[in-house]
Amino acid sequence: MDAITLEIPAGIAAQIKLPPRKARKMLMEKLVVRLYEQGIITSGQGAELLGMNRLRFERFLAENEVAIHAEPRTLVADLDALDVAP
């Protein structure tokens, strides 16, 4: 699949009242959260889209009160890798 480019019409972009860079970041974060919540993308893909490592992305999800989708055994393996007790 090719890359997807979204275009916000100038009239709507002007109403966002944020600098273009900040508006792009905010819109991308909202899009990634929704895609992740719906199970369309993984945490690894979400992290990549937002330019974060996976641990930072999972913190980002927690900060935005989004449940992390993980199998219990995956979570335990991740905690073991971090040397943190469950």
N, C-alpha and C positions, 0 to 999 in steps of 0.2 A: 504494500500500500504506500502511496505517496504521502508526503507531509501534508498536514491540514493547516490552512491559514484562515483565521477568522477575521472578518472586517466589521468594525463598529462604525456606522455612519457618523459623519462629522457632527451633525446636530445632537446626536446622543452622546458622543464622546465629549462634547463641550459641556454637557450637563453633568458629567461625572465630577467635574471641578477638582481634579487631581492632576498633578504633573503626569504626562504620558507614561513615563517609566513606572511610576507608582501605580497608576491605573492598570497598566499591563500586568504588573506583579499581582495586584489584588484580584483581577479577573482570572488570571491563571491559577492562583491558589484556590479560588472558589470552584473553578472547573475541575481541578484535580481532586478536591475533596468530594465533590458529587460523584465523579467517576469511580473513586475508591469506595465510597459508601455503597454504590450500586454493584460493586464487584466487577466492574468493567476493567479496571486496572489493578495491578498488585502494588504493594508498598514499594517494591523496588522500582517499578515504573513511575509511581508517583514521585519518588525521590529524584529519579532522573529528570522528570519533567520540570521539577522545581530547583534543580541544581544542588540537591542536598545529598548527604549520605543517608543510608536507610535509618540509622538510629536517630538522626536529627529529624527525619521525616516522621518517624513514629512519635517523637516529642511534639512536633508540629500538630499531628493528629490529636494528641492528648490535650494540647493547649486549645484546640478548637472543638473539644468534647466529641471527638469522633472515635467510635470503638475500633480497635485494631482487630482485623480479621486474621486469625491464626488458629491452626490446629493446636490443641494442648501440647502434643509432643514437639511441635515446632517451637512453641514458646519455651518449653523446658530446655530444648537444645540451644536456643538463643541465650537463655539465662546462663546455662552451663558455659557457653562460649565467652560470656562476659564475666564469668566467675561470680555470679550473684545467686544467692539462694532464692527459690520460689516462695 
